[in-house]
């Protein structure tokens, strides 16, 4: 095989079934569309039905195919139902990208416990459920697979964004994602399932609109980043695509910061 042929084979996701949560916007949308560009049949999942329709519609001319299901990851019974439908419609799952998340800031001494639980339900428990349901499909078909979780620099460092940014549930859940990634990677390695994570820093998504809508706040945040700017969602998407593909065939159990040097 030529070098060009090798590169094409390593990068192509043709014939793969990929599922992406949080796919209506931000990193999830960028990753889902990129996987579709690389030839995968991609299932877009999100609770935002209107956003899903737009995101899927933009994939019409891509090499792969796109379809969607509306899903709120805090509804754990609904996760079971939707993933059963995905397996029925698509025949199985080869790639899972767990991008959906919520972030509700607040001082720990006053933090509402109902909010705390909902954030953990979406960011950690929902991620665990989608991962094990995908793994069941991969194991049953004896094909292996790849799971890529979207963690955060906030799951690796509590002080990276400063004392004024109190969000205990988000940081706790993302720290859980980092270690759950390791645990599942070790547990499922013998089945040929690789589990990795990316840890974005500041990314231009709706989650940080409070910063990007205010030039002064955005500039102050960007000043902390050695590369001097926020990442675009597509820049995180490319790392996700690498981890999902054959080019990362010997990579598992890792969390890769994609943060412009923020943690350096």
C-alpha positions, 0 to 999 in steps of 0.5 A: 500500500502506498503512503497516500493509501495508508493515510487515507485508510487511517483517516477514513471512517467509511462504514463506521457508525458513530454516535455523538451526544450534545451534537446540536451545538459547540464541540459536539456539533463540530465533531459530529459533522467532521466524523460525517465528513470523514465518511461515518454514518453519524447519529446526532443526539441532543435535547435541542430538536431545532439545533439538531435539524440544522446540524444534520441538514448541513451534512447533506453533501458530506461523504457520510450520512447523518440522522438524529434522535432527540435525547435529554441525558438526564433521563436515564430511561430515555437513554436506554430507549434511544440507544436500542433504536440506534442499534436497531436502525443502524445495526450497531455502534462503532464510535461514541463521542460523549460531548453533552454537558451542562455547567451551572456556576455557584458558590459551594456553600449555597449550591442547590443540591437538585442542580448538583444532581442534575449536572452529575446526571448529565455529565457523568451518569449519562456518559457512563450509560451511553458508554456501556450501551455502546460497549455492549454493541461493540462486544456483541459484534466482536468488532471493537470500537472507540469511545471519546469523552469530552472532559475539561481542563476543569477536571484536571485543575481546580485553579486554572480559571481562577478563584472567581469561577465557582462551579463545583458540580461541573469540576467534580463531574469532569474529574469523574470523566477523566478517571472513568475514562481510565477505568473503562479503558482498562476494563474494555481493552481486551475487547478491542475498545479504546476509551480516551478523552479530550480536555478542552480549555476555553472554546468558543461555544454557547457554554462560555457565551458569558465570556465571548459576549463581552470583549473585555472578559474574553480578552482577560480569559484569552490572556491566560492562554499561551496561544492567546485565544479561544479555541474554535470547536473544530479544533477540538473536533479534529483531536476527537476524530483522531482518537476515534480513528485507526491512527490512534490504534495504540492510544487508550486510557488517555486524556489529552488537553486541547487548551492552547497551553493553558495547563502547560 
